[in-house]
Amino acid sequence: MDKEAEKRVLTAYQGYNELQDIFQLALRRAAIGKGKIRHAEEGQLFEHQQICNDLRGTDKSAAVFQIRKKAREVLRIPKKIDKINELLDIMVYAAAAVIVLEEELTKIDNRRREVREEENHDKTL
């Protein structure tokens, strides 16, 4: 575990332990389960994996499609453990979309800041 990962601890919120456990299961599934086995290269950061890369520069419909597809699969799968795994995968796809949207929002905010700084610099000339 790297130093940054050692610092990461989820904040406990009273009454939300079960929810936190479910998020941990989704994280585990992506990091060492199906996600790692099928989609990640050795040591590759989640935000650099195909699940995120395929969403960059798009309207995120690929993530929405996967989420909808998996949600429909939950309805037809008979085994509860398989239903749980599909629902955990939905959480991972949603997280990937949030990561990419946050990146894009940061880029927009940074660009706005640059424009304001350029305007302020031009005013001082």
Secondary structure, 3 states (H helix, E strand, C coil): CCHHHHHCCCCCCCCCHHHHHHHHHHHHHHHHCHHHHHHCCCCCCHHHCHHHHCCCCCCCHHHHHHHHHHHHHHHHCCCHHHHHHHHHHHHHHHHHHHHHHHHHHHHHHHHHHHHHHHHHHHHHC
